[in-house]
């Protein structure tokens, strides 16, 4: 959390490149329509962002832990989800 404080000027612990990609993605998503080039750029940015780890805040980490626990409980129950 210290690295995301005002002392360091970072929005996340993932670094400035991540923040740049996120900002560019937000700009593209906010547009009413995209050119084919912009659609491809959005796809590339989304793929690149997916390579970063998730769950950097305590709340996000707690959510991920809860999800893992619930999945484990569900698997132990023997229930089956049919799709």
C-alpha positions as CSV (number, residue, x, y, z in Angstrom):
1,X,0.0,0.0,0.0
2,X,2.9,2.3,0.6
3,X,3.9,2.3,-3.0
4,X,0.5,3.5,-4.1
5,X,0.6,6.4,-1.6
6,X,1.2,10.0,-2.6
7,X,4.9,9.5,-1.9
8,X,5.4,7.5,-5.0
9,X,2.7,8.8,-7.3
10,X,1.6,5.3,-8.5
11,X,-2.0,4.3,-9.0
12,X,-1.2,0.7,-8.6
13,X,1.7,-1.6,-7.6
14,X,1.8,-2.9,-11.1
15,X,3.8,0.2,-12.4
16,X,3.4,3.1,-14.8
17,X,3.2,0.9,-17.9
18,X,0.1,-0.9,-16.5
19,X,-1.4,2.5,-15.6
20,X,-0.8,3.8,-19.2
21,X,-2.4,0.7,-20.7
22,X,-5.4,1.0,-18.4
23,X,-5.9,4.7,-19.2
24,X,-5.7,4.0,-23.0
25,X,-8.1,1.2,-22.6
26,X,-10.6,3.4,-20.7
27,X,-10.4,6.0,-23.4
28,X,-11.1,3.5,-26.1
29,X,-14.0,1.9,-24.2
30,X,-15.6,5.3,-23.6
31,X,-15.8,6.0,-27.3
32,X,-19.2,5.5,-28.9
33,X,-17.7,3.7,-31.9
34,X,-14.3,2.4,-32.7
35,X,-12.4,2.2,-36.0
36,X,-11.1,-1.2,-37.0
37,X,-7.6,0.0,-35.9
38,X,-8.9,1.1,-32.5
39,X,-10.8,-2.3,-32.0
40,X,-7.5,-4.1,-32.7
41,X,-5.6,-1.8,-30.3
42,X,-8.3,-2.4,-27.6
43,X,-8.0,-6.1,-28.1
44,X,-4.2,-5.9,-27.9
45,X,-4.3,-3.8,-24.7
46,X,-6.8,-6.1,-23.1
47,X,-4.6,-9.1,-23.8
48,X,-1.6,-7.3,-22.5
49,X,-3.4,-6.3,-19.3
50,X,-4.5,-9.9,-18.7
51,X,-0.9,-10.8,-18.3
52,X,-0.7,-8.8,-15.1
53,X,-1.5,-10.4,-11.8
54,X,-4.8,-9.5,-10.1
55,X,-5.7,-8.8,-6.6
56,X,-3.3,-6.1,-5.4
57,X,-5.4,-4.5,-2.7
58,X,-6.4,-6.2,0.6
59,X,-10.0,-6.2,-0.4
60,X,-9.2,-7.8,-3.8
61,X,-6.9,-10.4,-2.2
62,X,-9.7,-11.2,0.4
63,X,-12.2,-11.6,-2.5
64,X,-9.9,-14.0,-4.3
65,X,-9.3,-16.0,-1.2
66,X,-13.1,-16.3,-0.6
67,X,-13.7,-17.3,-4.2
68,X,-11.0,-20.0,-3.9
69,X,-12.6,-21.3,-0.7
70,X,-16.1,-21.4,-2.2
71,X,-14.9,-23.2,-5.2
72,X,-13.1,-25.8,-3.0
73,X,-16.3,-26.2,-1.0
74,X,-18.4,-26.7,-4.1
75,X,-15.9,-29.3,-5.5
76,X,-16.1,-31.2,-2.2
77,X,-19.9,-31.2,-2.3
78,X,-19.9,-33.4,-5.4
79,X,-22.4,-31.1,-7.1
80,X,-22.2,-30.9,-10.9
81,X,-22.9,-27.8,-13.0
82,X,-24.2,-28.7,-16.5
83,X,-23.6,-26.1,-19.2
